[in-house]
């Protein structure tokens, strides 16, 4: 600023001449006001002690400040890692597991349909009949015809999931409220983490994802699911099941 004011007369900057009458507090007396033009360059622009002190503090403590910053960032990272450790572990398994529908490990069924009993009319009259019409060679496992009489329900669920190439999960508000459906999902989800493409979710109505179990919500955010309202729903579903029969 001092250098700029000194050049006002030389460069005929008439619009800035008022700056020459600007008054500043005298540093020596700390009381009297003097026109800035009365100061010498050295007196006006000398380095103050406060600035030197500030620079000295930073210079002497820069390694401490850097160390504190690194510790803070590491703590934040550790907290985030702990908070999302289950999701990170699941993502790691989904990305590193090798997909395999191996012919030397045959399955008894091509697909097991998991659904709520409240949705069985849609499953029997629409889903099952259309799959049988489109894919007559596809073997489908259903509760009412394939569960072993007298066996524990949990045992039937485990056997059905493990003996099927795919689990078709008919997701609806009724499914969310069923404890047995939740168990079927957990078993099928476990199979998906082992063999990648095992679980296929068929969303037959709009639902509030915040009401879902954590693992189911994670699955829907990580894997592609099929919506019944999609015009290509049957084409996508039958195409996927045809791949399993060819395998």
C-alpha angles and dihedrals in degrees: 000000000000091000091048092053091048090058096049094092094041093053098036095238094166093169089065100046090104089071091069089067093051110126126220134189112262107243093209100051096024087207113063121079118220133184111259090236089064093064123090119235092245093050093046100045106032117132111261123227092236091061091050091049092051093049091046093053092051093045094051094045102036093109091049091049091048091048092049091050092052092048090049093050091046090051092051091048091049091051092050090046092052093045094051099030094119093049091046091050091050092047090050092052093047092051098043102038113101113234112235133169091169121194090217089061101056122191125217092224134033092213140008114205114218114195145142117264087236088065097045094108091060091044095050101036100038115013101037096039094048093048090050089049096047097035110025091169094056113103113219128195117215132178098239097048106028108034110105111246113241094017122119113269091232090052091050090051093050093047093047093051095044093047094051129079090215138019113214106206113200100209119202139133087271091055092053091056095050118093093198091052089052090053091050090052093050091052093046091046090053089052089050091054088053100041104018105219103049106105121065116184117209109197105203098175140015112274137177106257091203088070092059128104112263094248093047092049089048091051093052090049093048106036133047114254131191123244118209089217090062112107089221094049097115094040093053094044097048091043091056094047091047088058089057093052091050090050 
